[in-house]
């Protein structure tokens, strides 16, 4: 991940003058006001979308916020809901489809701006997208008569972040501190969606993952090494900020898109998309709706800790399949025993990763010690060569390894254990 600071803006002879920028911003306000006042001015949306690609960051900033206000109002009114096929030929349906097309263009542009070389636009674009996730979710929940999360849009955001080649520190901090690291539903769906995005990029989608298979068909085969390397950097930069996870169902209490079951009625989750997604069905939590603690009653998957552990595990397994750099490899081994293993439903899924690391030699072997020892002592991993290979690590090079103090501390624990 190329985490960058805020880039200084350079002036050029083609830069619009301050007066031109002010005039354009005034025009944006007028175009927005006209759309709000009358449907006869809907063509203003075309101009506003074009202005989101202006050369001036100030103009882009004004245009994208104007469109946010316009489209969020339309979402709340149901004006962007996908019309039924039977009514697809009438005028109202035609207008709705036209509006949806321009809404999708706007969303795509906002995702592109996440990759814009200017943190002052990246962060507002992220906020707009996240606010639209909340707006869409609220509307879909009303339509469905139960809780719904707008994952079709959120998946776009996750994909844009993982493929961002201009990830600024401000953008990374904004997403991880205000959203991913705070809200249980946003963390859940990031982990779920990131695993799908990575699997598609690797060309290793599961047979039952219809959404991933559809994306794989559109994208083709395995992504380029450069793209996979970028995805690894971004995915790890986000994942390593997750320093804690809930440890009990009762700790699942922070929701960006609203409490899935505020009254404790245990209503089943339908999974229907009710008109925003162009996909036939949102299957993101299709296999996670069963709650073994409630006989004959389905509990919303967001309220079951095991489901959060499952997507956490799926995401890390996907990340570990990416071609690792030495730096990310070592960083992962440094956190595996504290931030990864405790939150996995089945920690032995890391067996191959840790044993391969332990066999690699050098500093990598030293860093793999703690995680592998936990699997042996706490999760019944059978690895009879552990101590034999541990003794082999004592050579003349050991005193020159960066992690030697950590190593000796851990060896003392290993040798004193029963």
N, C-alpha and C positions, 0 to 999 in steps of 0.2 A: 504494500500500500504506500503510495507516494503521499505521505502526510505533509502538507505544505502549510506555510504560514500565509498570511494575507498578502497577496501579490500587489506591489505598487503599480498603480495605473499609469501608463505612459501616454503622453500627449502626442498627437500627430496632426498633420495638416488636414486630415479628413475628419477629425473629431468635430461633432456638431457644436455650434456656438451655444453659450449659455442662454441666449434669447430663443434660439431654435428649440432647445430642450424644454424651456419653460412653455413655449407655445404648444409643443407636442403634448406635454403633460396636461395643459389646459384642455386640449382637444380630447384627450383620454377621459377626462372628467365629464366632458360634454357627451361623448359617445356612451359612457356608462349611464348617465342620467337619462338619456333618450331611450335606451333599452329598458330601463326600469319603468319608464312612464308609458311606453307603448310598444306593442308587438310589431308595429310597422317598421321599427328600427332594428329588427333582429340582424339585419345584414351588418350592423356595426360590429358584431362579434368577429366577422372576418377581419376587419381592420384591427381590432384589438389583439387578435391572435397574431397577426403579422407584426404588430408593434412589440410583441414579446420577443422578437428576434432583432430588435433595433440595435444599432451600434452603441447607443448610450445606455449604461447600466441604470441611470435614473429613469429613463423612459421604460426600460424593461420592468423595473421595480413598480412603477405606477401602473403599467398595463396588466401585470400579472395579479396585482391586488384588486384592480377594477374587475377583472374577469372572475376572480374568486368571489367577490360580492355578488356578481350577477349569477354565476352558476350555482353557488350555494343556495341562493334564494330559489332558483329553479328546482334544485333537488328537493328542497323542503316542500315545494308545492306539487311535487310529483310530475313535473313537466319533462323530466328526462327519463322517465320510466319506459322501458322497452314496450312498444305496443304489441298487442296480440296479433298473431299472424292473420287472423280472420279480418282484422281491421287495417291491414298494412297498406291498402290502396286508397284509403280516404285521406283528405287534405290534412286533417289534424295529425294523423299518423306520419304523413310525409314530413311535416314540420318537426315533429318529435324526433324522427330519425336524423333529420338535418342537424338539429340541435345536439343530438348525441354525438354525431360525427365531430362537431366542433368542440364539444366537451372532451372527447377522447384526444383530439389534437392538442388541446390545452394541457391535459394531464401528461401527455407525452413530452410536451415542451417543458413542463415543470420538472419532469424527471431528467431531461437533458440539462437543465440549469443546475442540477445537483453536481454536474460535471464541469460547470462553468469555472474558468480560472479566476474567480472573484468570490471570496467568502461572504462578502456583503450581499450577494445574490443567492448563494447556496443556502444559507440559513433561512432567509425568508421563504424560499421555494419549499424547503423541507417543512416549515411550519404550515404553509398553505396546504401541502399534500396531506399532512397529518390531520389538519382540521377538516379536510374533506373526507378523510376516513371516518371521522367522528360524525360528520353530517350525514354521509351515506348510511352509516350503520344505524343511526337514529331513525332515518326514514324507513330503511328495510325492516327494522324491528317493529315499527308501527304497522307496516304492510303485512308482515308475517304473523303478527299477534304474539310474537315471542322474541327473545334476544337474537340478534344477528350481527355478525362482524363483516365489514366490507373488505373481505380479503382479496378480491379481484384487484382492487386499487392498491392495497397494501403490498401485495406480491410485486407489483410494478416498482414500488418504492424500494423494496428489498433488493430486487434485481438491479436497479439503478445504483444503489449503494455498493453492492458487491463488484460492480463493473466500473466504478468511478476511478478515473485515472488522475483526478485532481482533488483527492480527498484532503481537505484542509483540516487543521486541528480544530477549528471552530465548528465545522460540520460534524466531525467525529464526536466531539464533546456534546454538541447539541442533541444528537441522536441518542447517544448512549446514556447521558445523564438525565435528560428530560423525558425520554420515551422508553427506550429499550430496557434500561436498568431500573425503571420505576414502575411501569404498568405491567401487570401479569398477562393480560391478553396480548399486548404488543410484543412481549418477550416470547410468548408461546408461538404466535404466528410468524415472528421473525425466524425462530429456530426451525419451524416446519417449512417455511418457504425457502429459507437459505439452503436447506438440505436438497430441496427439489431443484433449485437453480444450479447448485454445484453438481448434482447428479446428471442433469441435462448437459452441462458443460463437459463433463467427463464421458458422456455417452453411456452411462450405467444406470438407466432408470429401471425401476422395478416393474414387473409384469402387471401388477394391480394398480399402479399409479398412472391413471389415465391422463391426468393433467400434465404430468411430466412427459409422458409419451407423446402427447400432442405437441408440446413445445419442442421436443427432440426432433420430430418430423419437420417442423418449421425451420429449425436451426441447422439440421444436418448432423454430421458426425462430431467427434471430439473437438473441442475448442483448441485454438492455437496455444503453444507453450507460454507465450507472452500473456495471453488472456487468463490462463490458469494461474500463472504466477501472480498477476494482479488480484485475482479473486482470492487467492490464499492470503495475501497481505491484508486485504480489506476485511475478509472474514475473521482472521485472527485478531486484527486490531479491535474489532467490535466484540468478539467473544471473550478476549482476555480482560475486558472491563467488567465482566459479570463475576463479581467476587463473592456473591452469595446467592442462594436460591431458597425459596420457601421449603420448610421441612415438615409442614403439616397442612392438611386441607384448609384449616381455619386461617392460615396465613395468606391465603389467596384472597386478597381484599382490595386490590388497587386495579381499577378498570378504566381504560381510556374510552371504550365504547359502551360503558354502562355495565352494571352488575348483571351477569347472565341470569340470575334467579334471585332478585331482590327480596321476594316474599317467601323463599324457601319452599316453593310449590313443586320443585323437581319436574318441571315441564320438559318433555323431550325436545331435543334440538332437531330441527327439520333439515337444515343444510340447503334449503332452496335459496336462489339468488334474487328472485322477485323483480327481475327486470334491469338491473344495472350491468351485470356481467354479460358478455357475449358468449360465455361458456354455457353449456347446457345445464350444468349443476356444479355447485361448490362442494367438492368431496373432501375438503381439507380435514374435517374431523369425522368423516363417515365411520371410521373404524375405532373411534375413541369414545363412543357415547355410552358404553356399558359401565355401570357402577356396581361392582360386586357387593357393596355394602347395603344396597337397597334392593330387596327382593321384589322383582316384578316392576320396578320403577327405574326409569332412566334419569340419570343426573347429568346436567350439562357438563361437557368435558372440561370446560374451563375451571370447574370447581373440584376437579379430581387431581390431586398432586401427582399420581402415577402418570397421568397423561403429559404433564409438564416434564417429568423425568424422561419419558419416552422420546419426546421431540428434542430434548436436550441431547440425549444419546444419539439420535439420528443425525443431528446437525454435526456433532463432533466426529462421528464416524465418516460423514461426508467430507469434512475438512481434512481428516487424516488421510483420505484417499488422494488429495491434491499433491502435486509434486513439491515436496518441502525444500525450502532453503535451509542452510545450516543454522542461520539465526533463528528462524521460526521454529525449527526442530528443537533447539535448545530451550527456547522460551516455553514451548509446550511442555517439555519434560520438567521444567522448573515449577509449573503450576498444576501438573496432572494429579498429584496426591492430595492437594488441598481444594482445588476448584473444579475438578472434573470427576474423579472417582466417587466422592461422597454423594453426588447427585445423579449417578447412573442407576437405573433399575437393575442392570446386570453388569457390574464392573468387569467381568471376565471378557467382555467384548474387546477390551484393550489388551488382551493377552498377547496376541501376535505383535501388536505395535511395540509393547514394552519388552518382550523377549528379543525381538529383532534389534531394538535399541540397545539392550543389554549386551548383545552379541557383537555390536558394532565396534566396540573398543574405544579407547581414549576417553575424552570428556563426555561423550554421549553415553557411554556405559555408566559412568559415575552418576549422571543425572537420572538415568533410568532406574537406579537402585531403589529409591524410596517407593515409587509407584509399584514396582514389581514385588517388593517385600510386602506391601499392603495386600496385594492380590493373593500372595502365598499364605499370609497369616490370618487374614480376615475373610477371604473369599475362596478358600480351599483350592487354590491353584497348585497343581502338582508340578514342581520344577526341581527335580533332585540335584541338578547341577548348579544350583544357585550359589552355594558356598564355595564349591570348587572354582567357579569362575570369579567369585569375589576375591579369593586368594590370589588369583592370577593377575588381578589389577594392581597388586603391590609390586611395582617395578621402579626402576630408576627415574622414569619419566613422571611418576606420580607427584613428586615434590615440586614439579614445575607447572602442574595443572591449576587452572584458575579456581576450580571448585574443590580443592583438596581439603580445606577446613570443613566444608559441608560433608565431604566423603568420610573423614575420620569420625565426625560426630555420629553419622549414620551407622558406621561400622561398629561403633561402641554399643549402639542400641541393638543391632542385629545379633552380635555375639553374646549379648547378655539376655537375649530373649529365650524362653523355654523351647 
